[in-house]
Amino acid sequence: MRIGVFLLLWGLCSIGLAGEPVDKCQQGVTSLSHTEALELCRSLLKTTSDRDFQAQTQLWLEIADLYSQQGLYSDADYYLAKVKQSEFYLADTQIQYRWNRLVGLKFLHQTEYEQAKQYLERSYSISQREKDITWQAKSSNDLGLVYFKLLDYKNALLFYKESLKHKEQIGNLYYIGTTLNNLGLLNKDLGNIEQAIDYYEQALDTFLDYTKTEDYDVRVLSNISHLYEDLAVIYALHGNSEKQSQYIKKVIYTFSTRLSDNEKVRALKNLALVHIKQKQSSLARQFIEQSRKFASNNSNYQDEIAYIDAYISYLEGDFDQAIQQANNAISYSQAANKPQVLSNSHQLLYTIYQQQEQYQKAIEHLNKHYQYKEQELQAQYQTDLQLINQQIAKERLERQLISEQLTREQQDNKIRSLSNIILGSLIILLALTFLVIFLVYRKRKEQQALLASIKSHKEKLLLLESEVTQENNQKQSHSENDERNDVQSWSDEEFRQSLVELLIETVNLWEKTTQSDRVELAEKSRIWRVSIDEGRLRTRSLDKYLNIQKIPQNPRWRNVVRTSHYVLAECNLEAADRAILEDKLEQVMAMIKARSIEGIQS
């Protein structure tokens, strides 16, 4: 107890003294290279009094962060341990937040994603509890990144969306650009090339605008160089060679002292990938050889470098070397749990063995390729059609293997077997073709019926609004958009009960059809407000209209009708459900029209 009081009093007395060395260190972090900033902060730590516990603790955090960013994790652990043992750790929420966040990011850099998630969730909880929007913006971006690494793309997207919302409220261009960049990377992995390009270009523009501000954080230059790499790769995938060449030149131009060895490995590796996709093996080899020089103390890219080496050897026709290097890539990838590299490596081995007519080995690697590819597709929410197409390719290779085996048997048996296989394949293909045509035809019919139904409802709604407007103009009592006064004179218990029943039926069909809740209905339709209460999303205004005891005396009936229209338009309802909802909607529309006329006449 005495120690805590002493620390509190000492902290209050030393705020002015503590602020100066810490501020100088933080300014160095944003204006100098990592090495220079680390040297500055360590020198400031030596000049700090042993009794200035607050300044020491904050400087330890800054130094640990700098060591972690340079990949010197043992040094970072030393200072993080000193912070955890400090008395200020328990007394200062900011230090607790930063410590948990730095430990989580350290584990993230070390590809220990589950441990990273544990600490980053703690820092996120602190930011939520303290309601600090800057902390929330950073922590939600951190969790988006760790979920992305865990291939949980849905949660990654949700946290990136939350982070972007907070960062736009703050208005910090550096923060905004970081999350836009992460969204581009996520969409690239999902195969949404156009969307990825859009996010990447937005991020680049945001970072460049940020560099025009005074005293900008020099770490943004590293982000810009990474973006040049990502844009070179994405435009190569898109087939835009002009843009690809433009960004490759920018990547090479940014190879200066401000890039760390880890960043150079990443950039050179990505440039090599661009060139092997263009079948330019000599250029790819130049970049991968340079990348290997900087990767001597970094194991994070061993699997990708080995895969690129294998692909270059394959392009050069050295199949034996390519097989050996691909197996090395598989070994490294299994240790790092990277399904994409595993899938690509097995696919390369399949291609090599197929060309060598070693069909047994080819099919073994094709099966493994599909195994890891299915993991990727499952995480990316791909459709079953792509899996079916891959299965067809697999079956075709199996038939080639059967054909190879049958060459050693009698000619008549081979012909008979091949005939059966071909016939079976034709039947399957015809059945699949018929099924696809039938499903497309039925879908179009349902869509036509849906459009006709929605058009009818909208016409009735417009007609009713027109009639009410004319009648109101004649009485010169209210404006055409004053919905509350529009129903005030003629709302009664029966009308309110009908509105409640209609909205209940609408919400039930939404939840049944989409397997989602009313919060998502409110967000997607943009009809009802969604609020945050104790960290949970709630629809208070919508909920009132689901209870006859809580619905307002003068209800906003247009919101209820619009919600029903939205569900009818967006949901693939069964015929019986659609008929029930349309019937209830017709009843409410008739009631609205009748009571509107009665209100005017009275």
N, C-alpha and C positions, 0 to 999 in steps of 0.2 A: 504494500500500500504506500509506504514511504517513498519507495523507488518510483512508483507511478506519479506521485505528486511532484517529486523532484524533477522528473523528466518533463512533465507538463510545464512547470515554471521555467525550467531551463530552455525549453523550446520556445516559449513566449518571449523570453529575454534575448534569444539568439536568432530571431527571425531575420533581422536586418543583416547579421553577420553571415547566416547560412545562405541567404539568398544570393549573395555575390558570387561565390565560387560555383554554386550549382547553376546559376544563370549563365556564367561564362562557359561552363561545360556544355550546357544545352545549346548555346549559340554555336559552339564549335561543332557539335553534332550535325547541325543543319547547314553549316557553311563550309566545312572542311571535309576532306576525304576521311574514310574510316580510320586509317592509320594515324593521320594527323590529329583527328578528334580524340582518339584513344590516348595518344601521347599527352595532349593538353589536359584531359580529365585526370589522368594519373598524376601529372605534376600538380594539379590543383588539390588532389587528395593528399599529397605529401605536405602541402602547406597548410592544410586544415588542422585545427586544434583537435587533440584526442578527446577533448570535452565537448566538442561541437558534434554531438551524436546525430542531430538531424541532417546536417550537411554531409556527414560521412555516409549515412544510410542512403541518401539520394544519389551521391556520387557513385556508391557501389552499384546501384541499379543502372546508372548510365554506362558504367564500365562493363558490367555484365552484358548489357544489350549490345555494345560494340563488339565484344569478344564473340558473342553468339552469331552476329551477322557475318563475321569473318570465318565462321566455322571452327573457332577455338573453344570448343564446348567445355573442356576440362577447366580452362581459366574462367569461363562464365559460371560454371558450377561453384567455383571457389567463392566468388563474390556474392552469388545468390544465397549460398549457405550463410555468409556473414550477415546478409540482410535478414534472413529468417531468424537468426539468433539475436538480432538487435531488439532492444526493448521497444523501439519505435514501431516494430512490425505490428504489435498488438494494439498500439495506441493510435496509429494513423491508417485510416481506411484507404487513402490514396496509395500508400506503400503496399498494402495488402493487394489492392487491385493490380498495380504494376508488377508485383512479384509473381502473382499467379499468371498474369498474361505473358510475362517474359519466359517463365518456365514452360508454359504451353507452346509458345512459338519456338522455343529451343527444341522441344520434342518434335514439333512439326518439321523443322529443318532437318532433323535426324530421321525423318520418315517413320517415327513411332507415333502413329496417328491416334490410337486409342488413348495413350497417355496424354497426348496433346489435347485431345477432346476433354479429358477430365479436368485439366487445369483451366482451359479456356472457358469451360462452362462455369467454373467458379468465378472467374473474372467477370463473365457476363451477368451472373447473379448479383454480384456486387454493384455493377453498373445499373441494373434494374432497381435494386434496393435504394441506391443513392439518387436515382432519377437524373443522372448526369448524361446529357445527350451526347457529349463528345465521347465519353466512355462507351455508351451504347453503340454509337456509330462504329467505333473501332472493334468492339467485341463481337458484334453481329457479323462484321466482315471476316473476323478471325474464324468464327464458327462456320461461316459459309465456305471458307477455304479448307477447313479440316474435313467437312462433310463432302466437299468435292474430291478430296484425296481419298476418302472412304467410298467413293463412287455412289454416294447417296445424293443424286442430283436434285431431287425434289427439295430436301431440306437445305441444300446449298443455295438453291435459287431463292427460297423463302428468306434466308438470312441475308443474302446479297440485296434482296429487295428492301428489307428492313434497314440495312446499313445505308443504302442509297437515299432512302427517305430521310434519315437523320442527317446525313452529310449535306443534302441539299438544303435542309433547314439551317445548318451551320453556315453554309456558303463557302466552305474551304475547297478550292479547286483541286488541290493535291489529294485530299480525301476522296472527292467525287471521282477523279480520274482513276484512282486505285480500284474502286469497286467496278467502274465501267470496264476496266481492263480484265478483272476477274470474270465478269459476265461474258466478255468476249471469249475467254478461254473455255468457259463452261459450254457455251454454244458450239464452239469448235469441236469439243469432245462429243457433243450430242449429234454432230453432223449437220447442224444448222449453219451452213457456210455463209449465206447472205446475212443472217442475223449476227454472226460472229464478226464479220467485216464491219458492220454498222457500229457495233459496240467498240471495236478496236479503234476505228476512225474517230468516234466520239471521245474516247479516252485520250488519244493522241492530241486532238485539238484542245482538250481541257488541260493537259499537261503543258502544252506549248503556251497557252494563255497564262498559265500559272507562272511560267518562267519570266513573263513580262512584268510581274509584280515585284515590288521592292523586297529585299531580304528573303528571297524564296529559298526553300529547303533544297540544297544541292543534291540530295538523294533522289530528287525527281529525274535527274539526268540518267540515272541507272534505269528508272522505270521507262524512260523514253527509248533507251537503247534496247530494252527487252521488247518494247512494242514494235520497234523496227523488225526484230527477228520474227515476232508472231505474225506481223503483216506480210513479211516476205513468204512465210510458210503458207498462210491462208490464201494469198493470191496465187501461189503455185497450185494449191488444191483447186482453186476457182478457175485456173487456166488463163489468168491474166498475166502474161509474161512481161508486159511493159511495166506494170505496177510491181511485179516481183523483182525485176532488175533494179527498179528505182529504190526499193527498200533494202535490197542487198548492198547497194552502194552506201546507203546511210549507215547500215550496220558496220561495215568495214571502216567507215569514217570515224565512228564513235569508239574504235579500238584505241583507247588512250589510257593514261594512268588512272583515270577515274573508274575504270572497270576492274573489278577484282578477278582473281584467277577463276573463281567459281562462275562468275558472269561470262567470262571469255569462253569457258568450256561450253556453257549453255548456248551462247551465240554461235560458236563455230559448229557445234553439233547440229543446230537447227539449219544452218546454211548447207551443211553436208546433206541433210535430209531433203532440202529443196532440190539439190542437184541430182540425187539418185532418183527422185520422182520424175525428173526430166531425162533420165538415162544418161546423165553426163558423169561417167564414173571417174574420169581424171580430175575434174574439178572437185567432185565430192571427196576424193582421196586427199587432195591438198588441204581441204578444210578439216577433215577428221584427223589428219596427222598433226596439224597445229593444235587441235582440241586435245589430243592425247598428251601433249607436252604440258598443258596446264592442269590436267586431271590426275597427276601422279599421286596427290594426297587426297583425292576426292573419289569416294566409291559410289556416289549417288548416280553417276552417269555411265558406269561400267557396262551395264546391260545394253543401253542404247548405242554406245560406241561399238560394242561387239556386234550388234545387229547391223549397224551401218557398214562395218568392215565386211561382214558376211555378204551383204547385198552388193557391195562394190566388187568383191571377188566373183560373185555370180555374174554380174554384168560383164566382167572381164573374161569369163569362161573358165575360171579356176574353181571347178565344182568341189574338189576335195578340200581346198582351203575354206570355201564358203560353208561347207558342212561343219567343219571343225569350229569355225567362228560362230555359226548359228547355235551350235550346242553350248558354246561358252555363254552366249547371250541368254539362253534358256536357264542355265545354271545360276547366273547372276539374277535374273528376273524372278526365279522361284524364291530366292532368299529375300528379295525386296517386295514380293507379292505385287507384280505389275502385269496384270492380265493382257494389256494391250501389246506389250513387247513380246510376251509369250505367244500370243495369237499370231503376231506378224512373223516371229521366228519359225514357228511350226508351218506356217503357210509357205515361207520361203523353202524350207526343207521338202515340203510336199511338191513344190514346183520343180525342184532340182531332181528328186527321185523319179518324178513322173517323166521328165525329159530323158532320164537314164533308163526308163522302162523297168524300174524296180517298183512294181505296183504294190507289193505287200508293204514295203516301207512307206511308200507314198500315202497309202490309205491310213496307216497308223498315225502319221503326222497330220493328215487332214482331219482325222477324228479329234486329235488334240487341239488343232486349230479351231474347230467348231466348238469344242468344250470351253475354251477361253473366250471365243467370240460371243458365245451365248451369254457368258457372264457380263460382257460389255453391253450387249443388246438389252439384257434384262435391266441393267442399271440405267440405260438410256431410254427406256420405255419404247423400244422399237416394236413394230407390228409383227404379227405371226407370219405375214406374207413373206417377209425377208427370210425368216427361218425356214419357211417352206421352200423358197428358191434355193437356199443353201443345201437343204436336204435333197433336192432334186439333183444338184451337182454331185453330192456325195453318192447318191444311188447310181449316177452315170459312171462314176469311177469304179464302183463295185461291179458294175456290169462289164467294164473293161477288164477287171481282174478275173472275172468268171470267164470272159472270152479268152484271156491268155491261158488259163488253166485247161480250157476245153480243146486248145490246139493239140494237146498231147493225147487226146482221146480220138475215137473213131469219128470220121467225117459226118456220118449220118446222125450220131448223137449230138454232135456240136450244132449242126443245122437245126435239129429239133429243139434243142435247148434255147438256142438264140431266137428261134421263132416264137417260142412261148414267152420269152422275156420281152421281145418287141411287142407282141400282142398285148401282154399285160400292161406294158408301159403306155401303149396307145389308149387302152381302155381307161387307165388312170388319168391320162391327160385329157381325154374326151370328157370324162366325168368331172374333172376339175374345171374344164372350160365351161361346161354346161352350168355348173354350180355358180361360177363367177358371173356368167351372163344372167342367170336367174336372180342372184342377189342384187346385181346392179339394176335390173328391171324393176324388182320389187321396191328397191330404195327410191327410184325415181317416181314410182307411183305414189309412195307414201309422202314424198316431198311435195308433189303436186297437190295432193289432198291437203297437206298441212298448209301450204301457201294459200290455197283457196279459203281454208278455214280462217286463217289469220287475217286475210284481206277482208273477209266478211265482217269479222269482229271489229276491225279498225274502221271500216266504213260506217258501221253502226255507231261506234263511239264518236266519230267525227260528226255524223248526222245529229246525234243527240246534243253534242256541244254546240252545234250551229243553232239548233232549235232553242236551246236554253239561252244562248246569247241574244237571239232575236227577241225573245220574250222579255229578257232583262232590259234590253235597250228600250223597248216600248214603255216599260215602267220607269226607266231612268233611275234605277235603284242601286245597281252594283255593276262593276266592271266584269268583262268576260272571263278573267282569270281568277276571280275571287271565289275559290272553291269552298271555303268554309261558309261564307254567307249564302252560297248557292244551295246548300243542303240544309241550312240551319232551320229554315221555316218548315221543312217537311220531313225531317228525320224523326224516326220513332223506334220503338223497341224491335219491331218486326224487321225493319230495314237494317238496323245495326246487327241483329242476329244473323241475317242473311249474309252481310259482309263478313262476319266472323266465320261462318260456315264455308264461304267461298275461299277465304284465305287459308283456313285450315286444310281444306281439300287441296289447294294449290301447293302449300308447303309440303304436305304429305307426298304428293306425286313427285315433287322435286327431289325429296330425300330418297324416295323409292327408286327413281329412275337414275339419278346421278350418284347415289351412294355418298352424298355430301350433306352438309347441314345448312341451316338457314343463314348462317353467317356468310357462307360462300354465295348463296342466292342473293343476299343484300349487296355484296361486293360486285358480283358480276352484272346484276341488273341495274345497279346504281340508282335504285328507287328509294331504298331505305338507308338510313344512316347506320354506320357501324362504329361503336365506341370501344375504348379499352378501359376495363375496370379490373383492378388488381391483377394486371398482367394477362387478362383473358379478353377475347373479342366478344362483344355482346351486341344484340340488336334490340335495343329497348323499345324504340318506336314500333317496330314490326311486332314485337311480343304483345304489345297492348292490343293489337288488332286480332289476336288469337284468343282473347278472353272477353266474354260478354260483360264481365264485371269491370274491365279496365278500358274498353274501347271508348274513345272520346264521345261526348254527346253530339258534337258536330264532326263526324269522321271525314277524313280525306279519302273519299271513295275512289277517286281517280288512281291513287297509289295502289289500292287493292286490285282494281280492274287492270291496270298496267302490269302488275305482277303476274296476274293470270295469263295475260297476253304473252308475256315474256316466257313463261313456262311452256305454253302451247307452241311457241315459236322455236325454242331452243332444245326442248326435251323430246326424245324419241318415245312417246307415250304409246301404250297399248290402246287398241281401238275402244275397248270398254272404258278405260280410265279417261281417255279423251272425251268420250261422249258424256260421261258424268260431269267433268269439269265444264264443258261447253254448256251443258244444261243449266248448271248452277250460275254460270256467267250470264246466260240469257235471262234467267230469272231476275238477277240483280239489275241488269240493264233495263229490263222492262219496269222494274220497281222504281229505278231512278227516274226514268222518263215520266211515269205516272205521277210520282210525287212531286217532280219538278213542275209539271203542269198544274197540279192541285195547288202548289205553293203560290204560283203566279195568279191563279184565279181567285185565291182567297185574299 
